[in-house]
Amino acid sequence: IAAWMHEAGMHTWTDNVANVHGRIRGQNVTAPALVIGSHYDTVKDAGKFDGALGILAGIAAVKALVIQTAIKSEILTYEQAESIAAGAASVLQLLNRADVDALVSSPVEVVAFCDEEGLSFQTTLLGSRALAGSLLAPTNLLNSRNSEGLSVKQVLQQHGYNPAEDVVSNIALTADQVRAYIEVHLEQGPVLEAAGKPLGVVSAIAAPHSWSNARSAVTPHGSFERQASSYQASRCLSPQGHAGTVPMAIRRDPLAAAAEAINMIEQQCAGGQLAGMMQSMPNVKQAARSVWDPSLVCTVGALSVWPGASNVIAGATNFSVDIRQAHGPPQKPNGQPSSQLDETPVLVSGAGHDGLAMADLTQLGIACAYCIAAVQIGMLFVRCRGGISHSPQEYVSDEDVGRATTALYTFLAALLQ
Ligand SMILES: [Zn+2]
């Protein structure tokens, strides 16, 4: 990634949580930077576009901006530009670094974030949280452990990084160092394809909420408690029993209880009974609890039964509960609506993204979840085939990759030339 950034003419470095940065300093080196970000990790058995698309679109758009501006400034010929495009030369072989930095008015930086998906440590957005200042507080996520018992800190150390708290806290940007944050990402859903549009503007991100510390409910079949210590896990418990000898009237079958609970979650979520659902979720803003929001989605995606034998009444079931809702009502994009913008779909993201962590940036560099973002955050979604993501079948056409990169380039040119 750093080599691609370097080829585009950027200064590159890797910070101590393994984010890769590339920057064009601009004529005014101390001005707030326009930050373009996305993540370089993905899930198991994944596709090749989730995350990577946004990094490559960012690098390509900055490279195009450098080349186009250099041609306009007459420090690069069309023939030289073509040799860069053909891969026969790099920007810095043909231009000196100071000239490249001076091609844009203020800094532009591409950040390739580490560990957005949280696959190893069950903690998402590690790299972007470090940049936004929310990696160490309110919870020090460097202490999150993987299935081998190793912490984020230990794994970073093993790979030659220095994840000491004072070093990591210095990675954080403050809001006055960032002009805006923008991210290009495949949609991971079917809306744009159905609308016949290659690109869409994201108005809000529906982040997962934890049910930790939520109050318990009791079903006729057994106790239904939400594990206070684990993230989004629910558990039904009862003494296990013999399938042939325990009369139905006195059974408290945790699997039947889980089935009822899962049914209730789906019905209440789909039926718009948001107020009742949200009442038990301490992280949700008071105002959001009383209004039904179509962005609310709830999923039970994992279920385990103990001991899991056909002739034993289960003793325990564990299941995940993933609840997502946009932060507040969807907003229209800022700025003067153009006729082109009127035709562009505006949609809510059902998946979490690095832009969500970057919205935590505050003036002080201290995270403040659910505060109004101190920095403008923009996301551009790109159509993907069948809405499929987190799968080897993930696919974005070359044409749509080109459209997304061109849109990003046009945005950069308008802001930075
Ligand atoms: Zn992603």
Residues whose N, C-alpha, C, O or C-beta is under 5 A from the ligand:
A	BS01	ZN	D50 G51
